[in-house]
């Protein structure tokens, strides 16, 4: 199967999953918020918020291992793939032990006066933190198996597990709604348990399905590969862990100045951002193996082309869902949640804007990783990630409002884009002028046209379900037209036509 068709197929499978899971997950969030109440929901998000970021940590670390596997596959060296897997298992056990020590030390200080948690809920909060640590360890140890799934582009497994996870989360939400146990403790335990069970399922599947997943350290452990992967994984872990800590630090900072009610608003905005952004993340998951294999096969031109087209495609997928939600957010939140936490709407809108900025260069980061020389890039980005927390702390100290943090992080994302473009030019000669002309300018124009047309019914119709439907319809049509005539160039439109026509022939809709 050609690369374009394979990406379309994989993306289609994952989007079918998303179509099912998004609404289930959002409805489960409504049940959980009502069952826990604003205060307990805020406590969970500030104490165990890292659980929600385990997916990010897992994906980041899996991408590092998958890069080596895909690179070796692209070079046609299957024996090295086995070496890489066995080395990866050892490496991630070591990382898990280091993270265990780090989290226990951090937890000690968090509960010694840093976090503002009501005294009656202190013990439950400490218990949830321990659940989080256990779940984190399982996540890290299972990274090599996720990398294998990514390398084999088995998106059907991701889709099936995603639907199962969404259904179990709905079951958890229903259980705590009617349970006589402490709702916060039960929710923390069941959420952590679910993540562990799903990770074990992935591991068992890989051991039975893929030959390279056989652990034989005596035969396949390779010290030169270990040294190479340790350096690469170490720098990748630096980048992913600092990103996770910076995101988690937002919740702690908000809690220090504004309390758990504002943390609840953060939790809601994070849920919406995560569910809508999952479509673009899905696209990246399908695209990454092609980028890595192209570089491994020595075809850098294809790697750069995939990077640029992938950036536009993932940005398109974001604005497809973002525009109507952004415009109609007050109405959507009103019918979704019985009680909308204060600041939830402005937090969510600013977070969506930040995501749009980051989507313009997230694919480039994958390409830098594929090239392999990431030490300086990760150092610069990692140091940069803590700057917004420092600036936000200073501004909060001088009584700036809570949403200031999101404005600061938007500025940070713009700054990180400059750093990423600089290193992409340095490491694989990406033309910055071409990238601005063919990617950024096209994406901004797509966004401007689609948003401008979508605002028209918003301005001339009364708030309600009919206006939501009209705005969504206009937005959908506008995004598709803007993408076709503005977003993609002639070559990309021609390739897309061939892929679609091939897909229609395979399903019998076209001769």
QUIVENLIN-V465396 format. One record per helix or strand of 3 or more residues. SS is the DSSP state (hx for helix, st for strand). FROM is the first residue (numbers start at 1). TO is the last residue. If there is no record, write none. Layout:
SS;FROM;TO
SS;FROM;TO
//
This chain:
hx;3;47
hx;49;74
hx;78;114
hx;119;141
hx;143;151
hx;155;178
hx;183;209
hx;211;213
hx;217;220
hx;223;258
hx;260;296
hx;300;327
hx;329;336
hx;344;359
hx;362;371
hx;375;385
hx;387;397
hx;404;428
hx;432;460
hx;465;487
hx;490;506
//
